Amino acid sequence: MRDRLGRECVYMPSCRLGLYVALRHWCPPGGRVLMSPVNDDVIFFVVLAAGLRPVQAPLNPFDASIDLDAVPADVWGSLSAVLTTNLYGNPDPAPRLRARCASLGIPLFEDAAHAIGSEVGGRPVGAWGDASVFSLSKHVDAKAGGMLAVADPDLADVLRAARDELLVPRRARSELTYAVRPYAEAAVRGLGLRRAAWATMGLLGLTEREGIRMPLRPRELSRAADAAPGLGAHDAWVRVDMHDYRLEPGPVRLRRIGRRLGRLDGILAASRAGTELLLSSRWARPRAGSTVQPLFRVPLLVADRDAATAALARRGIVVGYLYDPPLDDYAGAEFTDPSPAPEAARWFARHALPVDPLRAREALDVLERSGIRPAEPPRALTRRPGPVPREREAGG
């Protein structure tokens, strides 16, 4: 990861723990963090656990990147930090965000969980911020692990020490569960026991959602806020779908992560090829520039996502990584500042169908045979034509 990013990297048990460590190091309690409302709710709760106030940003309706020009001036002046999402691997406008944060004297954090192979402005995503976090459970498919990359290498030891204070000692049972999980999942898939697979994952604490968003539990969340910053009171939210997010890694875990990282270039090449195929379909928004990113998921924009999801499920293609409704609609003004222009996020969250590029041909065949129609954006969300900013063009 140092070679890929040209930055010092600190291993973390998970991306979410890496983000928490970064937020606690750079941001004073009570600070305000600009972030995307189309994002995993776990990330939202990590920001709250760090004792910070999430501020939801206006978005580009076609890729859910932060729309800098739509952020009001008074909001910029109130911020302690900016957090990008790089949703599904599509880069946020990091060069412009870097310049704006520098002018304000605040840190830029890059959440690169979906974007381990993406580039923007001639650099890898994750090489622009004061700190960036990566997930090794996405492209790498290691089922564990993360990275915290930092612009200042002298901070690495301080951040390692902060990580170590938060680790939970590993247990033999957790290593055994991690070791057998891929084989158990492969077995139930091979037998067609998908319902049994989901039930088993629920028992293991690997999935805890009946819907897209986890239950907010506002009364409990209000009480937890009194104890922030701190992971303890927010653990019930931060650990969802990954109870071992701050578990001390054992040798089995580290060996598997190392092996999977060694195959990353091949995975990225296959992802790039599948992304190019999906982006050429009638459900994709035409992109500016010629660069194709190796996306983790390709957000096709469909008129009826429920129908598309059901059609894909009948073929054994599970659609995940949905973030609907946007965080300001989900959490309300008690826990976050709402976006000043929420309609773009709502439209994207409702119509985005994240397709795994490694199953691009199968997915396109299903959508075509099922008569799934592309989504038509309201005129109010259609941007006026104009030059493509340099960093967006470079990002694809």
C-alpha positions in Angstrom: 0.0 0.0 0.0 2.9 2.3 0.6 4.1 1.6 -2.9 0.6 2.2 -4.4 0.0 5.5 -2.6 3.4 6.9 -2.0 2.4 7.4 1.6 3.0 5.9 5.0 0.3 3.3 5.8 -0.8 1.9 9.2 -2.7 -1.4 9.3 -6.1 -1.3 10.9 -8.5 -4.2 11.7 -11.1 -2.3 9.7 -11.7 0.8 7.6 -14.2 2.1 10.2 -11.6 1.9 13.0 -9.1 3.7 10.8 -11.5 6.5 10.2 -12.3 6.8 13.9 -8.6 7.0 14.8 -8.1 9.7 12.1 -11.1 11.8 13.2 -10.1 11.7 16.9 -6.5 12.7 16.0 -7.3 15.7 13.8 -10.7 17.0 14.9 -11.7 18.6 18.2 -14.8 17.3 19.9 -17.9 19.2 18.8 -16.4 19.9 15.3 -18.4 19.7 12.1 -17.6 17.4 9.3 -18.9 17.8 5.7 -19.8 14.4 4.3 -22.0 12.7 1.7 -25.6 11.8 2.6 -25.4 8.8 0.3 -23.0 6.7 2.4 -23.0 3.7 4.7 -24.8 4.5 8.0 -21.8 2.9 9.9 -19.6 5.8 8.7 -22.2 8.2 10.0 -22.1 6.6 13.4 -18.3 6.6 13.4 -18.4 10.4 13.0 -20.9 10.6 15.9 -18.8 8.3 18.0 -15.8 10.7 17.5 -17.9 13.4 19.1 -18.4 15.3 15.8 -21.5 16.7 14.0 -22.1 15.3 10.5 -23.0 18.0 7.9 -24.6 16.6 4.8 -23.3 17.9 1.5 -25.2 18.5 -1.8 -24.3 15.9 -4.4 -23.9 15.4 -8.1 -27.0 13.4 -8.9 -25.3 11.0 -11.4 -22.4 9.7 -9.3 -23.1 11.0 -5.8 -19.8 12.9 -5.6 -19.7 16.1 -3.4 -20.9 19.2 -5.4 -18.5 21.8 -4.1 -20.2 24.7 -5.9 -23.5 24.0 -4.1 -22.1 24.1 -0.6 -23.1 27.5 1.0 -20.3 29.8 2.0 -21.4 29.9 5.6 -21.2 26.1 5.8 -17.6 26.1 4.5 -16.8 28.6 7.3 -18.2 26.4 10.0 -16.4 23.2 9.2 -13.6 21.3 11.1 -13.0 18.8 8.3 -14.3 17.3 5.0 -14.8 13.6 4.5 -15.1 12.2 0.9 -16.9 9.0 0.0 -15.7 8.0 -3.5 -18.9 6.0 -3.8 -18.5 2.7 -5.5 -15.0 3.9 -6.6 -16.2 7.0 -8.4 -13.8 9.7 -7.2 -14.9 12.8 -5.4 -13.3 16.0 -6.7 -10.3 15.6 -4.4 -8.0 18.3 -6.0 -10.6 21.0 -5.6 -11.4 19.7 -2.1 -7.8 19.7 -1.2 -7.4 23.3 -2.3 -10.5 24.4 -0.4 -9.5 22.6 2.8 -6.0 24.1 2.6 -7.5 27.6 2.2 -9.7 27.0 5.3 -6.9 25.4 7.4 -8.9 22.2 7.9 -8.1 18.5 7.2 -9.4 16.5 4.3 -10.1 12.8 4.9 -10.7 10.4 2.1 -12.9 7.3 2.6 -11.4 5.1 -0.1 -13.1 1.9 1.0 -14.6 1.4 -2.5 -11.7 3.1 -4.4 -8.5 1.2 -3.8 -7.7 1.3 -7.5 -9.3 4.6 -8.6 -7.4 7.7 -9.6 -8.2 11.4 -9.7 -6.1 14.3 -10.9 -3.2 12.0 -11.8 -2.9 10.5 -8.3 -4.5 7.5 -6.6 -7.6 8.2 -4.5 -6.3 8.3 -1.0 -3.2 10.4 -1.9 -4.9 13.8 -1.6 -6.1 14.0 2.0 -4.3 14.5 5.3 -5.5 11.0 5.9 -7.3 8.3 4.0 -8.8 5.0 4.9 -9.1 1.8 2.9 -11.1 -1.4 3.3 -9.5 -4.8 2.6 -13.0 -6.4 2.6 -14.1 -4.8 -0.7 -11.9 -5.3 -3.8 -9.4 -7.3 -1.9 -12.2 -9.6 -0.5 -10.1 -10.5 2.6 -13.2 -10.3 4.8 -11.2 -8.2 7.3 -8.6 -5.5 7.6 -8.1 -1.9 6.6 -5.4 0.7 6.1 -5.0 4.3 7.3 -2.7 6.3 5.0 -1.3 9.6 6.1 0.4 12.5 4.4 2.8 13.1 7.3 4.9 9.9 7.9 6.0 11.2 11.3 2.4 10.6 12.6 2.5 6.9 11.9 3.7 5.9 15.4 1.2 8.1 17.1 -1.6 6.6 15.1 -0.4 3.1 15.7 -0.5 3.8 19.5 -4.0 5.2 19.2 -5.1 2.1 17.3 -3.5 -0.2 19.9 -5.4 1.5 22.7 -8.7 0.6 21.0 -8.0 -3.0 20.1 -9.9 -5.9 21.6 -7.7 -8.9 22.4 -8.2 -11.7 19.8 -9.8 -15.0 20.8 -9.3 -18.4 19.4 -12.9 -18.6 18.4 -12.8 -15.5 16.4 -9.8 -16.8 14.4 -11.6 -20.1 13.8 -14.7 -18.3 12.6 -12.7 -16.2 10.2 -10.8 -19.2 8.9 -13.9 -21.3 8.1 -16.2 -18.5 6.9 -15.1 -18.5 3.1 -15.6 -22.3 2.9 -19.0 -22.2 4.6 -20.1 -19.4 2.3 -18.9 -21.3 -0.7 -20.7 -24.4 0.4 -24.1 -22.8 1.0 -23.8 -21.0 -2.4 -23.0 -24.2 -4.1 -26.0 -25.9 -2.6 -28.3 -23.0 -3.4 -29.0 -22.4 0.3 -28.9 -18.6 0.1 -31.5 -18.1 2.9 -29.5 -20.4 5.1 -26.4 -18.4 4.3 -28.0 -15.1 5.4 -29.3 -16.7 8.6 -25.9 -18.1 9.4 -24.2 -14.8 8.8 -26.8 -13.1 11.1 -25.9 -15.5 13.9 -22.2 -14.7 13.4 -22.9 -11.0 13.6 -22.0 -10.5 9.9 -25.3 -9.0 8.9 -27.9 -7.4 11.1 -30.2 -5.5 8.7 -33.7 -6.3 7.7 -33.7 -3.3 5.4 -31.1 -1.1 3.8 -30.5 1.1 6.8 -30.0 -0.3 10.4 -32.5 0.8 13.0 -31.6 4.3 14.2 -32.9 3.9 17.8 -33.0 7.7 18.4 -33.5 7.6 22.2 -30.5 5.3 22.7 -28.5 7.4 20.2 -29.2 10.6 22.1 -27.9 9.0 25.3 -24.8 7.7 23.6 -24.1 11.3 22.4 -23.6 12.3 26.0 -20.6 9.8 26.2 -18.9 10.9 23.0 -16.2 10.9 22.0 -15.8 7.2 22.6 -16.6 3.9 20.8 -18.1 2.2 23.9 -21.4 4.0 23.9 -21.7 3.8 20.1 -20.5 0.2 19.7 -24.0 -1.1 19.0 -24.1 1.0 15.8 -20.5 1.0 14.7 -20.1 -2.8 14.9 -23.1 -3.7 12.7 -22.2 -6.3 10.1 -18.6 -6.5 11.5 -18.4 -7.3 15.2 -14.6 -7.8 14.9 -14.0 -4.3 13.6 -11.4 -3.6 16.3 -10.2 -7.1 17.0 -6.5 -7.6 17.3 -5.5 -9.5 14.2 -4.2 -13.0 14.4 -1.8 -14.9 12.1 -4.5 -16.6 10.1 -6.2 -13.3 9.4 -3.0 -11.6 8.4 -1.8 -14.4 6.2 -5.1 -14.4 4.3 -5.1 -10.7 3.9 -1.5 -10.8 2.6 -2.4 -13.4 0.0 -5.5 -11.5 -1.2 -3.5 -8.3 -1.5 -1.0 -10.1 -3.7 -3.8 -10.8 -6.2 -5.1 -7.2 -6.2 -3.8 -6.1 -9.6 -5.6 -9.0 -11.3 -8.8 -8.2 -9.5 -8.5 -4.5 -10.5 -7.9 -5.4 -14.1 -11.1 -7.6 -14.2 -13.0 -4.9 -12.4 -11.9 -2.3 -14.9 -13.0 -4.5 -17.8 -16.4 -5.1 -16.3 -16.8 -1.5 -15.5 -16.2 -0.5 -19.1 -18.8 -3.0 -20.2 -21.4 -1.7 -17.8 -20.7 1.9 -18.5 -21.4 1.2 -22.2 -24.9 0.1 -21.4 -28.1 2.2 -21.7 -28.5 2.2 -17.9 -25.2 4.1 -17.3 -24.8 7.8 -17.3 -22.4 8.9 -20.1 -19.0 9.8 -18.5 -16.6 12.6 -19.3 -13.1 11.7 -20.4 -11.6 8.4 -21.4 -10.3 6.9 -18.2 -12.2 3.9 -16.8 -11.8 3.3 -13.1 -11.8 -0.3 -11.7 -15.0 0.4 -9.8 -16.1 -1.8 -6.8 -19.7 -1.4 -8.0 -21.0 0.3 -11.1 -24.1 2.4 -10.3 -26.5 1.9 -13.1 -29.5 4.2 -12.9 -32.8 2.3 -13.3 -36.4 3.4 -13.2 -37.6 0.6 -10.9 -34.7 -0.6 -8.7 -36.9 -3.1 -6.8 -37.8 -4.8 -10.0 -34.2 -4.8 -11.2 -33.0 -6.2 -7.8 -35.6 -9.0 -7.9 -34.7 -9.9 -11.4 -31.0 -10.1 -10.6 -31.7 -12.1 -7.4 -33.5 -14.8 -9.5 -30.2 -15.2 -11.3 -28.3 -15.4 -8.1 -26.8 -11.9 -8.3 -27.2 -10.1 -5.0 -27.4 -6.3 -5.0 -25.9 -4.8 -1.9 -24.2 -1.5 -0.9 -27.5 0.4 -1.2 -27.7 3.7 0.8 -31.3 4.7 0.7 -32.7 7.0 2.1 -29.9 9.6 2.4 -28.5 10.1 5.8 -30.3 13.4 6.5 -33.6 11.8 5.8 -32.7 8.7 7.8 -31.3 10.5 10.9 -33.1 13.8 11.0 -32.0 17.2 12.1 -31.4 16.0 15.7 -28.3 14.1 14.7 -27.1 15.8 11.5 -27.2 19.1 9.5 -29.4 18.4 6.4 -28.1 19.0 2.9 -29.1 22.5 1.6 -30.0 20.7 -1.7 -31.3 17.2 -0.9 -33.1 16.3 -4.1 -30.0 15.1 -6.0 -29.1 12.7 -3.2 -32.6 11.4 -2.9 -32.9 10.8 -6.7 -29.6 8.9 -6.8 -30.3 6.9 -3.7 -33.6 5.8 -5.1 -32.4 4.9 -8.6 -28.8 3.6 -8.2 -28.4 -0.1 -8.9 -24.8 -1.0 -7.8 -23.7 -3.9 -10.1 -20.6 -6.0 -9.4 -18.4 -5.4 -12.5 -17.1 -9.0 -12.1 -20.6 -10.2 -13.1 -21.2 -7.5 -15.7 -22.3 -9.7 -18.6 -24.7 -11.7 -16.5 -26.2 -8.6 -15.0 -26.7 -6.9 -18.4 -28.3 -10.0 -19.8 -30.8 -10.1 -16.9 -31.7 -6.4 -17.1 -32.2 -6.6 -20.9 -34.4 -9.7 -20.7 -36.4 -8.3 -17.8 -37.2 -5.0 -19.6 -35.7 -2.8 -17.0 -35.9 0.8 -18.1 -33.3 3.5 -17.5 -34.1 6.2 -15.0 -35.0 9.6 -16.4 -33.7 12.4 -14.1 -36.0 15.4 -13.4 -35.1 18.5 -15.4 -34.3 20.3 -12.2 -31.4 17.9 -11.6 -30.0 18.0 -15.1 -26.9 20.1 -15.1 -26.3 22.9 -17.5 -23.7 21.9 -20.2 -20.3 23.3 -19.5 -16.6 22.4 -19.4 -15.7 19.3 -17.4 -13.3 20.3 -14.5 -9.9 18.9 -14.9 -9.9 16.6 -11.9 -13.3 15.1 -12.8 -12.1 14.4 -16.4 -9.0 12.7 -15.0 -11.2 10.7 -12.7 -13.4 9.3 -15.4 
